[in-house]
């Protein structure tokens, strides 16, 4: 389960975030490419844009549920 205390600083403010458990598998970037991107130097994903509509929110939730190491969190804010 993702831990907000370990979230990457690259994440934009908002309810979804990626923490330091990310293994750079690309699943979230493929599932929700408008919301997740890759930090090239560190080799991990982060939230570049919080969802702005129900479709984006559903894709972010799908990415979170599919993350193989549970590195995506939703703090409910």
C-alpha positions as CSV (number, residue, x, y, z in Angstrom):
1,X,0.0,0.0,0.0
2,X,1.3,3.4,-1.0
3,X,2.5,5.6,1.9
4,X,2.0,9.4,1.6
5,X,5.0,9.9,3.8
6,X,7.1,8.4,1.0
7,X,5.5,10.2,-1.9
8,X,7.9,11.6,-4.5
9,X,8.2,15.4,-4.5
10,X,7.6,15.4,-8.2
11,X,3.9,14.6,-7.7
12,X,1.6,17.6,-8.3
13,X,-0.5,18.4,-5.3
14,X,-3.8,16.5,-5.1
15,X,-5.3,13.2,-4.0
16,X,-3.3,10.8,-6.3
17,X,0.4,10.3,-5.8
18,X,3.2,7.8,-6.4
19,X,5.6,6.8,-3.6
20,X,9.1,5.4,-3.5
21,X,7.9,1.8,-4.1
22,X,7.6,2.5,-7.8
23,X,9.5,0.0,-10.0
24,X,9.0,2.0,-13.3
25,X,6.9,-0.7,-14.9
26,X,5.0,1.8,-17.1
27,X,1.5,0.5,-16.3
28,X,0.2,3.8,-14.9
29,X,1.7,5.8,-17.8
30,X,0.0,3.4,-20.3
31,X,-3.3,3.4,-18.4
32,X,-3.5,7.2,-17.7
33,X,-0.9,8.9,-19.9
34,X,-2.5,12.3,-19.3
35,X,-1.9,12.0,-15.6
36,X,1.3,10.0,-15.1
37,X,4.8,10.6,-16.5
38,X,8.3,9.2,-16.0
39,X,11.1,10.9,-14.0
40,X,13.9,10.0,-16.4
41,X,16.8,10.5,-14.1
42,X,15.3,8.6,-11.2
43,X,13.5,5.9,-13.2
44,X,10.1,6.1,-11.6
45,X,6.6,7.4,-12.4
46,X,4.8,10.4,-10.8
47,X,1.6,12.2,-11.1
48,X,2.1,15.1,-13.5
49,X,-1.6,16.2,-13.5
50,X,-4.4,15.4,-11.2
51,X,-7.6,14.1,-12.9
52,X,-9.8,16.9,-14.1
53,X,-12.9,14.9,-15.0
54,X,-14.6,11.5,-14.2
55,X,-12.9,9.7,-17.1
56,X,-9.4,10.7,-15.9
57,X,-10.3,9.9,-12.3
58,X,-11.5,6.4,-13.4
59,X,-8.2,5.9,-15.3
60,X,-6.1,7.0,-12.3
61,X,-8.1,4.6,-10.1
62,X,-7.5,1.8,-12.6
63,X,-3.8,2.5,-12.6
64,X,-3.8,2.5,-8.8
65,X,-5.6,-0.8,-8.6
66,X,-3.4,-2.4,-11.3
67,X,0.0,-1.2,-9.8
68,X,1.9,-4.4,-9.2
69,X,3.7,-2.9,-6.1
70,X,0.9,-0.7,-4.8
71,X,3.0,2.5,-5.3
72,X,0.1,4.7,-6.3
73,X,-1.9,6.2,-3.5
74,X,-5.1,8.2,-3.1
75,X,-5.2,10.3,0.1
76,X,-8.8,11.2,-0.5
77,X,-8.2,15.0,-0.5
